Amino acid sequence: MGHPLLIGITTDYEPSESNRGARFFLKESYVTYFSTPHSMVLLLPFSGAANPEELDFLDGFVLSGSGPDIPPSYYGEDQRVFPGEWMDPRRVNLELSILSRAEEAGVPLFGICGGFQTMNVARGGSLVQDLPTERPGPVLHQESTHRTVFSGFLKDLSGTGEATVNSFHHQGVKRVGTGLEVIGTSPEDNLVEAFRDPRHPFLLGVQWHPERMPPEDPVSRILRDSFFDACRNYREKKRSR
């Protein structure tokens, strides 16, 4: 059967409180989604301060979603949402360095929700800081479901032109980052829901949470399987060097 694929996933973080120390954690749904008989999940907290080159033993990266948002200073804007819950800069910097390494070495990378937004910012894109107030529309993107229309790679991969996806975000892509091809949109408000870098073996992000969709959801399964296929190909290339 061979060794399982090793998938590194960035973690959430909570600072210390009066009766509890700071902690890193990852929602169980990520572990369940990416753990199979042929794959193993490793958590990547920012406190490890590892050089991304030292993570080359991994076969793929996942930038996970999170409650906190990437600070707007990373895309050259002032904070307009008050109050805001902002991601720890140490996590942002780790994810940016992982993304840079994935681009440089061809490591497969899958961004989900907040990770998708970080991918966009890393490529010089920007975000709508709060959809309900800055871009109100017919779709409620927080704790709801809605249609997403696929194009290009995602349409070909899934074999369907659209799907119903979940939605747990209040921010969204405003300006698409350089080199990213939009492959999914919410048709009612034209919000970007998925993109990829077509020059990379697998550098793809989605705004929804495939790990929180029902286990039988075909698009979630196909996305994960395509990511795993890219991870296997990357592993084989490493072995042949």
N, C-alpha and C positions, 0 to 999 in steps of 0.2 A: 504493500500500500504506500510506502514511502513516508517521509516525515510530513507532519501537517504544515500547512501554510501558516506563517507567523504574521499576524495583522496587528499593527500598533494603532491604538486609538487614544486621542487626547482626552483629558479628563476635565470634569467640573471641579470647582474649588469653593470652599466656604472658609472664611477667616475665623479665627478663634473667637469664642464667646467666654463669658465669665466662668462657666462650668464645663467647657469643652474646648479642646485644642482644635486648631485648624485641621481641615481634612480635604483630601482629594477623593473623588468618587465618580462613578459612571453608572448611569441608569441601566437596569438589568436588561431592558429591551435591546440595547446595543450588543451586549454580550450574547444574548440569545440569537439575535439576527446573524451575527458574524461568526458564531461558534458552530461548527459542524463536525462530523467525524473526520473531516479532512482539513480543518482549520483551527487555529488557537488564537485567542485574543490576549494582547499584552497592553497594559495601561501605561500611558505616557504623561506623567505629571510634570509640570514645569520645574519643580524643585530639583529634578534630576540634573538639570543644566547640562544635558548631554549635547556634544557636538553632533549635529544631524548626520555627519559622516560616520559616527560611531553607531548609528542605527541602521547601517546598511545590511545587517543580518536579517532585518525584517523584509518581508515580501510585499508589503503594501501598507499604506497609511490611510487612516480615516480621521478627518477633522470633524469632531462631533458637534452637535448643536448644544446650546446652553441657554440658561435663563438670561444672564447678563449679555449686553450688546457690546460690540467692538466700539471703543471710544471714537467719536467723530473726528478727533484730531488726526487719526490715522488716514482719513481721506480729506483732510484740509478744511474741515468745517468746524464751526463753533457748536457747542451743545445747545439744542433748541428744545429738547424734551426735559421737562423738570417735573418731578424728580426723575432721574435716570439711574438704572442699575447697570454699571459698566463693568466689562470684563477686566480682570486683572491684567495689566500690561505685560506681566511676565508670561502669561498664557498666550497673549496675542503674539509676542515676540517668538515664543517657541513655535507656534503654528506657522508664522511667516517663514521661519527658518526651515521647518519641515517642508513647507510648500516649495521653497527655493531649492532644497535638495532633491525633491521629487522631480522638479523641472530639469535640473542639471543631470541627474543620473537616470531618468526615465522610470522612476519608481511609480507604480500605480497609486493614485490618490483619489479618494472618494470624499467629497464634502457634503455634509448634511446640515440643513437649516443654518445655524450660525456659522458652521464651517463653510457652507456655500457662500455666505456673505463675506467671510474673511477672504476666500479665494478671489472674489470680485474686487475687494479693496486692494489686495496684493497686486493686482494687475492695473491699478490706477483708476478703478471704478469708484462709484460713490453709492450711498444708501439713502433711501427715504427714512428719516429718523423715527417717524411715527405715522403709519399709514392712516389710522382713524382721523387724525387731525390735519395732516399735511396732504393727504390724497384720499379723501373719503370717496367710497364707491359702492357698488352693489354687492361686493364680496366681503364677507367678514372673515378675515384671515386668522383670527384668534379662536382656537378650539372649535373648528368647524371642518366641513368638507366642501370641496368645489371641483369643478371640471378643470382639467389642464389639457391643452391641445399640444400634441407632439409634432416635431418636424425633424427632417434629416436623420441623423444617427439614431436618436431615440425612437423615432417612428419605425425605422427599419429594424432596430433591435427588438422592440416590443411587439411588432407586427400589428399595431393598432394606432389609430390616429389620435386617440384621446383616452383619458382615464379619469376616474374620480380619486382625488388624493386628500389626505388630511392636511390640516393647516394650524400651526401653533406659533405664529410669529406676528409681531406688530411692526417690524421693519421690512424693507424690501429693496431690491436693486433699483437704483435710479439711473445712473450712467454705467453701462456695461464696460467691464475692464478690457484692456487691449488683448487681442488674440483669442477672445472667448466667443464661441459660436452659440447663440441662443437656440436651444432645441426643445424648449417647452415654455408655454405661456398660459396664463389664466385668461380665457377669451373675454370674460365679462369686463375686466378692467385692464387687460393687456400687461399685467405684471409678469416679469420674468420668473419662471419656475424651475428652469433647468438650463445649464450650459455645459460646454466642454471645450477643451483645447484640441482641435483636430490634428495638430502636429505631434501630440503626445500619445503614447500607447494607451493610457487611460488616465486622464485628468478631467474629472467630471463632478459636477455638483448639482444637488437638487434642493429646492426650498422646503419641500415637505419632508416627512419622517417615514421613510420606507420601513424602518425597523419597528414602527408602531402601527403599521397596517396589518390587517388580518394575515395569518400565516399562508393562507391560500392565494393571496393577492398575486396575480401573475407578473405585474410590472415590478414589484419589489423583488420577487424571486429572480427575474431576468437581470435586473440591475446588479444584484449581488453575484449572480453566476458569471456575468460578464466581467465584473471586477476581479473575481477569483481566477478567471481564465487569464486575465492580464497579469495577475500575481504569479501564476504558474509560469507564464512565458518569461517574466522578469527573472524568476528563480533559475530557469534553465539557462538564460543568457549569462547570469552570474557564474554558474557552474562551468560554462564553456570558455570563460575568459582565461 
